[in-house]
């Protein structure tokens, strides 16, 4: 089992929809924010390191389950972990939890593919990157 890391976010007014809760599209942004935060803070290999090496990540697929609404001012925890590393891709699972109660507002996963920024094509994930993200 891979280590899980948490990032904390407060639901902002611009994220609220007509039904007075966070719009489902913002959940993707919450996970993206958490991944960038955790890559730098927890794995010590930020996205900028990938850019320097001529790589980027592209989303191949994503899956969300929406269980409970999030409201203006809610503090949430985005818990994410690397579930699986394949030759050219990584499966990252997540939970979006309400801080305090730890109720699962949403959960799911992303599959990211390592891209060579010069060619725009998928590339094998180097061993040193696998090692860093295999905690």
C-alpha positions in Angstrom: 0.0 0.0 0.0 1.4 3.4 -1.0 1.6 6.3 1.4 -1.4 8.7 1.4 -0.8 12.5 1.6 -3.3 15.2 2.5 -3.8 18.8 1.2 -6.2 21.2 2.8 -8.5 23.5 0.8 -11.3 25.9 1.7 -14.4 26.0 -0.6 -14.5 29.5 -2.0 -17.5 31.6 -3.2 -16.5 31.3 -6.9 -16.9 27.5 -6.7 -20.5 27.6 -5.6 -23.3 26.8 -8.1 -27.0 27.6 -8.4 -27.7 24.8 -5.9 -25.6 26.5 -3.3 -22.9 23.9 -3.1 -19.5 23.4 -4.9 -20.0 22.6 -8.5 -18.8 19.2 -9.5 -16.3 20.6 -12.0 -14.3 22.2 -9.2 -13.6 18.8 -7.7 -11.2 18.2 -10.5 -9.4 21.4 -9.6 -9.2 20.4 -6.0 -7.4 17.1 -6.9 -5.1 18.9 -9.4 -4.2 21.5 -6.7 -3.5 18.7 -4.2 -1.3 16.7 -6.7 0.9 19.8 -7.4 1.1 20.5 -3.7 2.0 16.9 -2.8 4.5 16.4 -5.6 6.5 19.3 -4.2 5.9 19.0 -0.5 5.6 15.3 0.1 7.5 13.6 -2.8 10.1 16.4 -3.1 9.8 16.1 -6.9 7.6 19.0 -8.1 6.1 19.4 -11.6 8.9 21.9 -12.4 11.4 19.1 -12.2 9.5 17.2 -14.9 9.4 20.3 -17.1 13.2 20.7 -16.7 13.7 17.0 -17.8 11.5 17.5 -20.9 8.4 15.7 -19.5 4.8 16.5 -18.8 1.8 14.5 -17.6 -1.4 14.1 -19.6 -4.7 12.8 -18.1 -5.7 9.6 -19.9 -8.8 8.9 -17.8 -10.6 10.0 -14.7 -13.3 8.6 -12.5 -15.3 10.5 -9.8 -18.0 9.4 -7.4 -19.9 12.3 -5.8 -21.2 11.3 -2.3 -21.9 14.4 -0.3 -22.1 18.1 -1.3 -19.5 20.7 -0.3 -20.6 24.1 0.9 -19.2 27.6 1.0 -16.5 27.8 3.7 -16.2 24.0 4.2 -12.6 23.0 4.8 -11.8 19.9 2.9 -8.9 17.5 2.8 -7.8 16.0 -0.5 -6.1 12.7 0.3 -4.2 11.2 -2.7 -1.9 8.3 -3.3 -0.2 6.5 -6.1 -2.1 3.3 -6.5 -0.2 1.8 -9.4 2.7 2.6 -11.6 2.9 1.0 -15.1 5.4 1.4 -17.9 4.1 4.7 -19.2 1.3 5.6 -16.7 0.4 6.2 -13.1 -2.9 5.6 -11.4 -3.5 8.2 -8.6 -6.5 7.6 -6.3 -8.1 10.3 -4.2 -10.7 11.0 -1.6 -12.1 14.5 -0.9 -13.0 14.5 2.8 -14.9 17.1 4.9 -12.4 18.2 7.6 -13.6 17.3 11.1 -16.0 14.6 10.2 -13.9 12.9 7.5 -17.1 12.2 5.5 -16.2 11.3 2.0 -17.6 13.9 -0.3 -16.0 12.4 -3.4 -13.6 9.7 -4.4 -12.1 8.3 -7.5 -8.9 8.1 -9.5 -6.9 9.6 -12.4 -4.6 7.8 -14.8 -1.8 10.0 -16.0 0.6 9.2 -18.9 4.1 10.5 -18.9 4.6 12.6 -22.1 7.8 13.6 -23.8 7.3 17.4 -24.2 9.4 17.6 -27.4 7.6 14.8 -29.3 4.2 15.0 -27.5 4.2 11.2 -27.3 4.0 8.8 -24.2 7.3 7.7 -22.8 8.5 5.1 -20.3 8.7 6.4 -16.8 12.4 6.5 -15.7 13.4 4.3 -12.8 14.4 7.3 -10.5 10.9 8.7 -10.9 9.3 5.4 -10.1 11.5 5.2 -7.0 10.5 8.6 -5.8 6.8 8.0 -6.2 6.8 4.4 -4.9 6.6 5.4 -1.2 
